[in-house]
Amino acid sequence: MDKKHSVVVIGGGIIGLSIALTLQADGTDVLLVEKDHIGAGASFGNAGHIATEQVFPVADPSILKSIPGMLFDPLGALRLDWRYLLRLTPWLLRLLGNMRHKPFTHIHHALSAINGVSLEAWQSFSEQWQLTDLIKIEGSLLVAEKASSLEKLRKHGEYLNSIGVTNQLLTQSQLLEREPALAHNQLGGLFYPDTGHVVDLKQLHIKLVEHFSRLGGELLTECEVTAINAPSNDKVVLTTSQGQVVAKQIVIAGGAFSKSLVSMISRIRVPLETERGYHLMLPNEIGRLNVPVSSIDRRFIMTPMNGGLRLAGTVEYAGLKRPANMQRARHFLPLANPMLNTPLNNYQSTEWMGFRPTLADSLPVIDKKGPYIFAFGHQHLGLTQAAVTAKIVQSLFQGRSTSIDCSPYSIERFL
């Protein structure tokens, strides 16, 4: 603990781990600190979808009329714990404010910019670290079972194609040819060729940790950071549950827990909330689907993985401390079964809940100020943007220009 590290990365999720490995590979002395274990939380339980097609803010004016119905629908994609409403209100008001045309357009363009380079970054990262058996770039589907929804998809697809997000509108026969397991109530959908999915998230983290350790990177797990102080420009002292850690620079990549870390070093109050997400893992459903399938009508996703079929999604606002409501995970089964030719086998299924870190403007913070580098708040796109975030942080650390304009992701936007 007496050693002075060049960089300490706080947060061992996919963002922090990718950053730590990328910096260590450059010959930088990196210590990765994680309050739980590496690859826990949303990095383990996410849908596994590299969702480069998702270039709009999480709050879209078009869904406002649907919110009451979703809130009162037990199978709905949105749930609000009313006991948390008072604490959530300031963030919700900022979220609603970002639905106005000017901020909405700005956010859309900023998400398009970072997602537009995310797939290439993942492909390069995958090849560099021998991950091609775990990361499949085979596309994904967004399907509809109502004629009105299919028409929405047609217009949505046309717009996305016009801005460079490639997609193809599939008829019902084309859709069922691609995914024969889908039922005939699925009328068609959009196919996104430039997307992918991870078939084993746990193994992904294991491989990255192996590379990091082999290169000399150090890990400190089950270690919570309780204070951060910078007595000089080239020295940062972290007080942790396992003693003090000293570094020249630190990276804050703590996901949903980053807000408290930022408050230790700055007066900036980042409007970060947790969107609690759930999944249901079906280990006996290997091979049911070929690529991730999302439903515009049911608002969830089914992702084929080596360990079975993962049903994931929903948004729940209840903070970091309320216990999980696993009925939310079990609700995926009656949502999914009508979409398929035969009922799913849920024997030995497992349930999970985790925290997505979402800022009120749906954009991540990727920035450098003094000895601090920030990389958090990637909302539903943490996996999607992990490789490119690591590449950007590498450039920030080296003082080089970044591959895209990073001003929209500045932490100072919250001053």
C-alpha positions in Angstrom: 0.0 0.0 0.0 3.1 2.3 0.3 3.8 2.1 -3.4 3.0 5.2 -5.4 1.1 4.1 -8.6 1.1 6.1 -11.8 -2.7 5.6 -12.1 -5.4 4.2 -9.8 -8.6 3.3 -11.6 -11.6 3.2 -9.3 -14.2 0.8 -10.5 -13.8 -2.7 -11.8 -16.8 -2.8 -14.2 -16.3 -3.1 -18.0 -15.5 0.6 -18.3 -12.9 0.7 -15.5 -11.4 -2.7 -16.5 -11.1 -1.7 -20.2 -9.4 1.6 -19.2 -7.0 -0.1 -16.7 -5.9 -2.7 -19.3 -5.5 -0.1 -22.1 -3.3 2.1 -19.9 -1.3 -0.8 -18.5 -0.6 -2.0 -22.0 1.1 1.3 -22.7 3.5 0.6 -19.9 1.7 2.7 -17.3 1.7 1.4 -13.7 -2.0 0.8 -12.9 -3.8 -0.2 -9.8 -7.5 -1.2 -10.2 -9.6 -0.7 -7.1 -13.1 -2.3 -6.9 -15.5 -2.2 -3.9 -16.9 -5.6 -4.8 -15.3 -8.0 -7.3 -14.2 -7.4 -10.8 -17.0 -7.5 -13.4 -19.8 -7.3 -10.8 -22.9 -5.2 -11.1 -24.3 -4.0 -14.4 -21.2 -5.2 -16.2 -22.2 -8.8 -15.3 -26.0 -8.5 -15.7 -26.5 -6.3 -18.7 -28.2 -7.5 -21.9 -24.8 -8.2 -23.6 -25.9 -6.0 -26.6 -23.4 -3.8 -28.3 -26.1 -1.3 -29.1 -24.5 1.2 -31.5 -28.0 1.9 -33.0 -29.2 3.5 -29.8 -28.4 7.1 -30.6 -31.3 8.9 -28.8 -31.6 10.1 -25.2 -33.2 7.8 -22.7 -36.1 10.3 -22.3 -38.0 10.8 -25.6 -40.9 13.2 -25.9 -42.8 10.6 -27.9 -43.1 8.3 -24.9 -44.7 10.8 -22.5 -48.2 9.7 -23.3 -47.2 6.1 -22.6 -45.7 6.7 -19.2 -48.9 6.4 -17.1 -49.8 3.2 -18.8 -46.3 1.7 -18.2 -46.3 2.8 -14.6 -49.6 1.0 -13.8 -48.9 -2.1 -15.9 -47.3 -4.9 -13.8 -45.5 -6.0 -17.0 -44.6 -2.5 -17.9 -41.1 -1.4 -18.9 -41.1 1.4 -16.3 -41.5 1.3 -12.5 -41.2 4.1 -9.9 -40.9 3.4 -6.2 -43.1 6.2 -4.9 -41.1 6.3 -1.6 -38.1 7.5 -3.8 -40.0 10.2 -5.7 -39.0 13.2 -3.6 -35.3 12.4 -3.9 -35.7 11.6 -7.6 -37.7 14.8 -8.5 -34.7 17.2 -9.2 -33.2 14.6 -11.6 -36.5 14.0 -13.3 -37.1 17.7 -13.8 -33.7 18.0 -15.5 -34.5 14.8 -17.6 -37.7 16.4 -18.7 -35.9 19.7 -19.5 -33.6 17.8 -21.9 -36.6 16.7 -23.9 -36.8 20.2 -25.4 -35.8 20.4 -29.0 -32.4 22.1 -28.6 -31.0 19.9 -25.8 -32.6 16.8 -27.3 -30.9 17.4 -30.6 -27.5 18.1 -29.0 -27.7 14.9 -27.0 -28.7 12.9 -30.1 -25.7 14.2 -32.0 -23.3 13.5 -29.1 -24.6 10.0 -28.7 -24.4 9.4 -32.5 -20.8 10.6 -32.4 -19.6 8.2 -29.7 -21.7 5.3 -30.9 -20.5 5.9 -34.4 -16.9 4.9 -33.4 -17.8 2.3 -30.8 -18.1 -0.7 -33.0 -14.7 -0.1 -34.7 -13.2 0.4 -31.2 -14.7 -2.9 -30.0 -13.4 -4.8 -33.1 -9.9 -3.4 -32.5 -10.1 -4.1 -28.8 -11.4 -7.6 -29.4 -8.6 -8.5 -31.8 -5.9 -7.1 -29.6 -7.0 -9.1 -26.6 -8.2 -12.3 -28.3 -11.9 -11.9 -27.6 -13.3 -12.8 -30.9 -14.8 -16.0 -29.5 -16.8 -14.0 -27.0 -17.9 -11.0 -29.1 -20.1 -11.6 -32.0 -20.6 -8.8 -34.6 -23.6 -10.4 -36.3 -26.2 -7.7 -36.0 -29.4 -7.4 -34.0 -33.2 -7.1 -34.5 -35.9 -4.7 -33.4 -39.2 -6.3 -34.1 -42.9 -5.2 -34.1 -46.2 -7.0 -33.7 -48.6 -4.2 -34.4 -49.1 -2.6 -37.8 -48.7 0.9 -36.3 -45.4 -0.1 -34.6 -44.1 -1.5 -37.9 -44.8 1.8 -39.5 -42.9 3.6 -36.7 -40.0 1.3 -37.4 -40.1 2.0 -41.1 -39.9 5.8 -40.5 -37.3 5.3 -37.7 -35.2 3.1 -40.0 -35.3 5.6 -42.8 -34.1 8.4 -40.5 -31.3 6.3 -39.1 -30.1 5.3 -42.6 -30.0 9.0 -43.5 -27.6 9.7 -40.6 -25.4 6.7 -41.3 -26.9 4.2 -38.8 -27.3 1.3 -41.2 -30.4 -0.8 -41.0 -32.7 -2.9 -43.2 -36.5 -3.1 -42.9 -37.5 -6.8 -42.9 -40.9 -8.2 -44.0 -42.4 -10.9 -41.8 -41.1 -13.6 -44.1 -37.6 -12.2 -44.1 -37.7 -11.8 -40.3 -38.9 -15.4 -39.7 -36.3 -16.7 -42.1 -33.6 -15.0 -40.0 -35.2 -16.1 -36.7 -37.5 -19.1 -37.2 -38.2 -19.4 -33.4 -40.2 -16.1 -33.6 -44.0 -16.5 -33.7 -46.1 -15.3 -36.6 -47.5 -12.4 -34.5 -44.2 -10.7 -35.2 -45.0 -8.6 -38.4 -41.5 -7.5 -39.3 -38.6 -5.4 -37.9 -35.4 -3.6 -38.4 -32.1 -5.5 -38.8 -29.0 -3.6 -37.6 -25.9 -5.2 -39.2 -23.4 -3.0 -37.4 -24.2 -4.2 -33.9 -23.1 -7.1 -31.8 -23.4 -9.0 -28.6 -21.2 -10.7 -25.9 -21.9 -14.4 -25.5 -20.3 -14.7 -22.1 -19.8 -11.6 -20.0 -18.2 -13.4 -17.0 -15.6 -14.9 -19.3 -15.0 -11.6 -21.0 -14.0 -10.1 -17.6 -11.9 -13.1 -16.7 -9.9 -12.7 -19.9 -9.4 -9.0 -19.5 -8.2 -9.5 -15.9 -5.8 -12.2 -17.1 -4.3 -9.8 -19.7 -4.1 -7.0 -17.2 -2.4 -9.1 -14.5 0.0 -10.6 -17.0 1.2 -7.1 -18.0 1.9 -6.2 -14.4 -1.4 -4.6 -13.4 -2.5 -4.8 -9.8 -5.9 -5.5 -8.4 -7.5 -4.4 -5.1 -10.9 -5.9 -4.6 -13.5 -5.7 -1.9 -12.0 -2.3 -1.2 -14.2 0.8 -0.8 -12.8 4.3 -1.3 -13.9 6.6 1.5 -11.9 9.7 0.8 -9.8 11.3 -1.9 -7.3 14.1 -1.4 -4.7 15.8 -3.6 -2.0 17.4 -1.5 -0.1 18.3 -4.7 -0.4 18.4 -8.4 1.3 15.0 -8.8 0.0 13.2 -5.7 -3.5 11.9 -4.9 -4.2 10.0 -1.7 -7.1 7.6 -1.5 -8.3 6.5 1.9 -9.9 3.1 1.5 -11.3 0.3 3.6 -7.9 -1.4 3.2 -5.7 1.6 4.0 -4.3 4.4 2.0 -3.3 4.3 -1.7 -1.2 6.9 -3.4 -1.2 7.8 -7.1 -0.1 10.4 -9.5 -3.5 10.3 -11.2 -6.8 8.6 -10.7 -9.6 7.5 -12.9 -13.2 7.6 -11.5 -15.1 4.9 -13.3 -17.4 3.8 -10.5 -20.6 3.5 -12.5 -23.7 4.3 -10.5 -21.5 5.0 -7.4 -19.4 7.7 -9.1 -21.5 10.6 -7.8 -20.2 10.1 -4.3 -16.7 9.8 -5.6 -16.9 13.1 -7.5 -18.3 14.8 -4.4 -15.0 13.9 -2.6 -12.9 16.0 -5.0 -15.2 18.6 -6.4 -18.2 20.9 -5.7 -19.8 19.8 -8.9 -23.0 18.0 -8.2 -23.4 15.6 -11.1 -27.1 14.7 -11.8 -26.5 11.0 -11.7 -29.3 8.5 -11.0 -29.5 4.8 -11.1 -31.8 3.1 -13.5 -32.3 -0.3 -11.9 -32.4 -3.0 -14.6 -33.3 -6.7 -14.3 -32.6 -9.9 -16.2 -33.9 -13.5 -16.3 -31.3 -16.0 -17.4 -32.7 -19.2 -19.0 -29.8 -21.8 -19.0 -31.9 -24.4 -21.0 -32.6 -22.1 -23.9 -29.3 -22.4 -25.8 -29.7 -21.8 -29.5 -33.2 -20.5 -29.5 -32.2 -17.2 -31.2 -29.2 -16.3 -33.4 -28.9 -12.6 -32.5 -30.3 -10.2 -29.9 -34.0 -9.5 -30.5 -35.7 -6.4 -29.0 -39.4 -5.7 -29.1 -40.7 -2.1 -29.7 -44.1 -3.1 -28.3 -42.9 -5.0 -25.2 -39.8 -3.0 -24.5 -37.3 -5.7 -23.6 -34.5 -7.7 -25.2 -33.7 -11.4 -25.6 -30.0 -12.1 -26.1 -28.5 -15.5 -27.0 -25.5 -16.4 -24.9 -23.3 -19.4 -24.3 -25.0 -20.0 -20.9 -28.6 -19.7 -22.3 -31.0 -17.0 -23.3 -31.0 -13.7 -21.4 -34.2 -11.7 -21.1 -33.4 -8.2 -20.0 -34.5 -4.6 -19.8 -37.0 -2.4 -17.9 -36.3 0.7 -15.9 -36.9 1.0 -12.2 -36.3 4.1 -10.2 -35.8 3.2 -6.5 -32.2 4.3 -5.7 -29.2 2.3 -4.6 -30.5 1.0 -1.3 -34.0 -0.5 -1.8 -34.1 -4.3 -2.1 -34.6 -5.8 -5.5 -38.1 -6.6 -6.7 -37.4 -9.9 -8.5 -40.9 -10.1 -9.7 -39.7 -7.6 -12.3 -37.3 -10.3 -13.6 -39.9 -13.0 -13.5 -42.2 -10.8 -15.6 -40.0 -11.3 -18.6 -41.3 -14.8 -19.1 -44.9 -13.8 -19.9 -43.6 -11.0 -22.0 -41.4 -13.3 -24.1 -43.5 -16.4 -24.5 -46.1 -14.8 -26.9 -43.3 -13.7 -29.2 -42.1 -17.3 -29.7 -43.4 -20.5 -31.4 -43.1 -22.6 -28.3 -42.9 -21.6 -24.6 -39.6 -21.0 -23.0 -38.0 -23.5 -20.6 -37.5 -21.6 -17.4 -36.2 -24.6 -15.4 -33.2 -23.5 -13.2 -33.6 -19.9 -14.3 -31.8 -17.2 -12.4 -32.8 -13.6 -11.6 -30.7 -10.5 -11.3 -30.9 -6.8 -10.6 -28.3 -4.1 -11.1 -27.7 -0.4 -11.4 -27.3 1.6 -14.6 -25.6 4.9 -14.1 -27.6 7.5 -16.0 -27.0 11.3 -16.1 -30.0 13.6 -16.7 -28.7 14.4 -20.2 -28.1 10.7 -21.1 -24.5 11.4 -21.9 -21.4 10.0 -20.1 -18.7 12.0 -18.4 -15.4 11.4 -20.1 -13.0 14.2 -19.1 -9.7 15.1 -17.4 -9.3 17.9 -14.8 -5.9 18.1 -13.1 -5.0 14.7 -11.7 -8.5 13.4 -12.2 -9.9 11.5 -15.2 -13.7 10.9 -15.3 -15.3 8.0 -17.1 -18.8 7.2 -15.9 -22.5 7.7 -16.5 -22.9 5.6 -19.7 -26.5 4.7 -18.9 -27.7 1.7 -21.0 -24.6 1.9 -23.2 -21.7 1.0 -20.8 -20.9 -2.2 -22.7 -21.4 -0.5 -26.1 -19.1 2.4 -25.3 -16.5 0.7 -23.1 -13.8 0.1 -25.7 -14.0 3.6 -27.2 -14.1 5.2 -23.7 -10.8 3.4 -22.9 -9.3 4.7 -26.1 -10.4 8.3 -25.3 -9.1 8.0 -21.7 -5.8 6.8 -23.1 -5.6 9.9 -25.3 -6.5 12.2 -22.4 -3.9 10.6 -20.2 -1.2 11.1 -22.9 -2.3 14.6 -23.6 -3.2 13.7 -27.2 -6.2 14.8 -29.2 -9.2 12.4 -29.0 -10.8 10.6 -31.9 -14.0 12.6 -31.5 -14.9 15.9 -30.0 -15.3 15.2 -26.3 -16.7 18.6 -25.2 -20.2 17.2 -24.9 -19.0 14.8 -22.3 -17.2 17.4 -20.1 -17.9 17.3 -16.4 -18.0 21.1 -16.5 -21.3 21.0 -18.3 -22.8 20.6 -14.8 -21.3 23.8 -13.3 
